[in-house]
Amino acid sequence: MPTAPSSVPEVFAALAEHGYLPDEGLATAVFLAMTLHRPLLLEGEAGVGKTEVAKVLSRWTGGELIRLQCYEGIDASQAVYEWDYAKQLLHLRAAEATGEASGVGTATLEGELYSERFLVKRALLRAIDHREGPPPILLIDEVDRADDEFEAFLLEVLSEYQITVPELGTFTAAVPPRVGELLAVPRREVVRWLTGRKAGAVADIEATNAGAEDFGPPPSPKGPILRWGGPDDAEIIAADELRGGDTIVVPCGYGGIDALSHG
């Protein structure tokens, strides 16, 4: 397939051909994500087909599907990389047994231990450091379960498409993962981003089904957004009118996905 689809109908036809029947809103969102190389956020209840979108995109593009399952306490060693300490120790003992350790300097031996051969690449680094074949599809699932610090780190990775390993330097994606990243995020997080409310206030609104006015104006409102259901089904709404499963078009002045952690 080409680097990016040429039209929304092309995306609609390709998804349908590979076993997923989208509506026009989803096809439009996928088209924009693939064209702009930006993350695609999908929100909804379990079983509505969020993960299946990533699988279908993988089949269509031919890119590897790389999945990162988020959970409370996840950190870089599970999501980005870690060193294979067992192999490093074996290498060190082998160097000592053969006399190699005494024949080279400490700096040289340390350089060997922290070379890429001992680096275990996890999902994020595998996606960024992809070198051959079609760009992969990176599925990041249940990001709302991760800690705030990891969410902030994740959003930084998504904005720059690069990861730094102190011992080796910076890995940068030559070609960003096709379609960017697919995230399953709760509606309250999107509302928090769009309105500038604190997470607790958004949770209170959802828990009580109260209107946004009951909690006062947001500290830094960003204005209306467009709910997109197709050329004949689009309307301007406030962030608090967002429903699960909606496809939204947000003005670029809101900061995009890069600003999600700062809402």
HUZI-V628393 format. One line per field, one symbol per residue. burial: I if it has 9 or more other C-alpha atoms within 8 Angstrom, else O. A space follows every 10 residues. Layout:
BEGIN
burial = ???
END
This chain:
BEGIN
burial = OOOOIOOIOI IIOIIIOIOI OIOIIIIIII IIIIIOIIII IIIIOOOOOI OOIIIIIIII OOIIIIIIOI IOOIOOOIII IIOIOOOIOO IIOOIIOOOI IOOOOOOOIO OOIIIOOIIO IIIIIIIIII OOOIIIIIII IIIIOIIOOI IIOOIIIIOO IIIOOOOIOI IIIOOIIIII IIIIIIIIII IIIIIIIOIO IIIOIIOOOO OIOOOOOOOO IOOOIIIIIO OOOIOOIIIO OIOOOOIOOO OOOIOIOIII IOI
END
